[in-house]
Amino acid sequence: MDPVSQAALGAITARSAAPADMAKGVVIAGAALGAAPDIDVALSIGGDFFDALRHHRGVTHSFAVLLAVGPLAGHWLWRRFGDGLRWGRQHLWWLAVATLALLSHPLLDGLTTYGTQWLAPFSDRRFAINAMPIIDPAYTLILLGGLAVGIWFKGPRRRKAAALAALAMSCAYLAYGWAQNREAERFAAAQLEAEGVADYELSAFPTILQVHYRRIVARTPGEVRIGYLSTWSPCAIQWGRAPRAGQAAVSALAATDEGRTFDWFTMGWSFPAAQPTAGGFQVTSSDLRYGATLDPGESFFSMQARFDAAWRLLAPPVGRGFSPDQDRLDFSSLFGATYFSDCPAAAAESVSV
């Protein structure tokens, strides 16, 4: 999630966990700790696109690491803001508050599509629940509203109650987002089966800024389909389609460190496509989870590699964080399609790449 949401959740978590009479420094410390795990972006400074993919949401988002760092941070905070009684009540509370504020960050990140390495450094497996977009103003406002009400209230018990209410509402909203994704997958599966598609792999992914518009990705042995569904006002999904690449292109890309890194980052939802060139091939792999069009070959994350006619790598592969469809993002159309669109009568779109 975005840094504002992460800091706000850390502050709300800290205020909710701490006793009502433990007020000094709790909210500020919680906000700082809630945002702190994203310090891992510094690990890829000076590196390339693939270094950024490897390091972000890695070891600083690990449960094991944060469970170890949290008590150390809590001890320092107790020395800074506590009452000075060694091993007293406040000391133990600061250990818990700091640890919970830190853990709130990877827990929230894990509900987005990007993927989070909860088990690092023991495993590089990425976890993603696909409940929420990276940025959701409604979710952020719930958290900021709880903090604002807490500032407005004078009594410590009321401030804690405001934080607990905001935390409960935010958790309910996250659960609602997860339910929307499950509903989108059920709707898409029913449509595919009604269309006579029996052998498929399917997933829904959040789009940006709200929870009701989902990107649907379906893969059969021969093609990839992209569609969009509003769970607020569902219509028949209009599919964009593209053939899957041949095994030679897939194998050539998988033989490179960069290709394996990109497929690991996409959690297997990559889409390689080969184009003949003079004396060889250019393979572009797109992240199917992110995009703004019905073309599986357009994504916010992609990589390219050039091979000769014998599928030998000609130059180091390159990646990019945004593809041309970023320029096609129209937020008014996005919200219109989500909440105000009539169901189109046109047949499913066919896109070739």
ChimeraX attribute file (.defattr): number of C-alpha atoms within 10 A of each C-alpha:
attribute: neighborCount
match mode: 1-to-1
recipient: residues
	/A:1	21
	/A:2	14
	/A:3	15
	/A:4	16
	/A:5	25
	/A:6	29
	/A:7	28
	/A:8	26
	/A:9	33
	/A:10	32
	/A:11	30
	/A:12	30
	/A:13	28
	/A:14	32
	/A:15	32
	/A:16	22
	/A:17	20
	/A:18	19
	/A:19	16
	/A:20	15
	/A:21	10
	/A:22	16
	/A:23	15
	/A:24	11
	/A:25	15
	/A:26	24
	/A:27	22
	/A:28	16
	/A:29	23
	/A:30	28
	/A:31	25
	/A:32	18
	/A:33	28
	/A:34	31
	/A:35	25
	/A:36	19
	/A:37	23
	/A:38	19
	/A:39	12
	/A:40	17
	/A:41	16
	/A:42	12
	/A:43	13
	/A:44	16
	/A:45	10
	/A:46	9
	/A:47	10
	/A:48	12
	/A:49	18
	/A:50	20
	/A:51	16
	/A:52	18
	/A:53	19
	/A:54	16
	/A:55	16
	/A:56	22
	/A:57	26
	/A:58	25
	/A:59	22
	/A:60	25
	/A:61	29
	/A:62	23
	/A:63	20
	/A:64	16
	/A:65	16
	/A:66	24
	/A:67	16
	/A:68	12
	/A:69	16
	/A:70	22
	/A:71	21
	/A:72	16
	/A:73	20
	/A:74	21
	/A:75	21
	/A:76	16
	/A:77	19
	/A:78	24
	/A:79	14
	/A:80	12
	/A:81	18
	/A:82	21
	/A:83	13
	/A:84	12
	/A:85	11
	/A:86	12
	/A:87	10
	/A:88	12
	/A:89	11
	/A:90	20
	/A:91	23
	/A:92	15
	/A:93	21
	/A:94	29
	/A:95	20
	/A:96	20
	/A:97	30
	/A:98	33
	/A:99	25
	/A:100	22
	/A:101	30
	/A:102	32
	/A:103	24
	/A:104	24
	/A:105	27
	/A:106	26
	/A:107	16
	/A:108	21
	/A:109	26
	/A:110	23
	/A:111	23
	/A:112	22
	/A:113	24
	/A:114	23
	/A:115	23
	/A:116	27
	/A:117	25
	/A:118	27
	/A:119	18
	/A:120	19
	/A:121	16
	/A:122	11
	/A:123	12
	/A:124	15
	/A:125	16
	/A:126	19
	/A:127	18
	/A:128	19
	/A:129	18
	/A:130	26
	/A:131	25
	/A:132	32
	/A:133	24
	/A:134	20
	/A:135	18
	/A:136	17
	/A:137	13
	/A:138	14
	/A:139	21
	/A:140	19
	/A:141	16
	/A:142	21
	/A:143	26
	/A:144	21
	/A:145	16
	/A:146	26
	/A:147	23
	/A:148	15
	/A:149	16
	/A:150	22
	/A:151	14
	/A:152	11
	/A:153	15
	/A:154	10
	/A:155	13
	/A:156	17
	/A:157	14
	/A:158	16
	/A:159	23
	/A:160	25
	/A:161	19
	/A:162	23
	/A:163	28
	/A:164	18
	/A:165	17
	/A:166	25
	/A:167	20
	/A:168	13
	/A:169	16
	/A:170	20
	/A:171	14
	/A:172	12
	/A:173	18
	/A:174	18
	/A:175	14
	/A:176	16
	/A:177	22
	/A:178	19
	/A:179	15
	/A:180	25
	/A:181	27
	/A:182	17
	/A:183	15
	/A:184	25
	/A:185	22
	/A:186	14
	/A:187	17
	/A:188	23
	/A:189	20
	/A:190	12
	/A:191	14
	/A:192	16
	/A:193	12
	/A:194	10
	/A:195	9
	/A:196	8
	/A:197	12
	/A:198	11
	/A:199	10
	/A:200	15
	/A:201	12
	/A:202	16
	/A:203	20
	/A:204	27
	/A:205	27
	/A:206	27
	/A:207	24
	/A:208	19
	/A:209	18
	/A:210	20
	/A:211	27
	/A:212	23
	/A:213	28
	/A:214	26
	/A:215	24
	/A:216	25
	/A:217	25
	/A:218	21
	/A:219	20
	/A:220	15
	/A:221	10
	/A:222	11
	/A:223	14
	/A:224	24
	/A:225	22
	/A:226	27
	/A:227	24
	/A:228	28
	/A:229	24
	/A:230	22
	/A:231	18
	/A:232	14
	/A:233	15
	/A:234	19
	/A:235	16
	/A:236	18
	/A:237	21
	/A:238	19
	/A:239	21
	/A:240	20
	/A:241	23
	/A:242	22
	/A:243	18
	/A:244	19
	/A:245	18
	/A:246	12
	/A:247	10
	/A:248	12
	/A:249	20
	/A:250	18
	/A:251	12
	/A:252	18
	/A:253	27
	/A:254	15
	/A:255	13
	/A:256	15
	/A:257	12
	/A:258	21
	/A:259	25
	/A:260	14
	/A:261	16
	/A:262	27
	/A:263	19
	/A:264	18
	/A:265	21
	/A:266	23
	/A:267	18
	/A:268	13
	/A:269	19
	/A:270	24
	/A:271	26
	/A:272	25
	/A:273	22
	/A:274	22
	/A:275	13
	/A:276	13
	/A:277	12
	/A:278	8
	/A:279	9
	/A:280	17
	/A:281	22
	/A:282	20
	/A:283	22
	/A:284	23
	/A:285	28
	/A:286	28
	/A:287	24
	/A:288	28
	/A:289	27
	/A:290	24
	/A:291	25
	/A:292	22
	/A:293	19
	/A:294	22
	/A:295	23
	/A:296	32
	/A:297	26
	/A:298	24
	/A:299	26
	/A:300	18
	/A:301	22
	/A:302	25
	/A:303	23
	/A:304	20
	/A:305	22
	/A:306	24
	/A:307	22
	/A:308	15
	/A:309	13
	/A:310	11
	/A:311	16
	/A:312	14
	/A:313	19
	/A:314	13
	/A:315	9
	/A:316	11
	/A:317	19
	/A:318	16
	/A:319	20
	/A:320	15
	/A:321	12
	/A:322	15
	/A:323	17
	/A:324	12
	/A:325	15
	/A:326	14
	/A:327	9
	/A:328	10
	/A:329	13
	/A:330	11
	/A:331	11
	/A:332	9
	/A:333	12
	/A:334	18
	/A:335	16
	/A:336	12
	/A:337	19
	/A:338	22
	/A:339	16
	/A:340	13
	/A:341	15
	/A:342	12
	/A:343	12
	/A:344	11
	/A:345	9
	/A:346	8
	/A:347	10
	/A:348	14
	/A:349	14
	/A:350	14
	/A:351	17
	/A:352	10
	/A:353	13
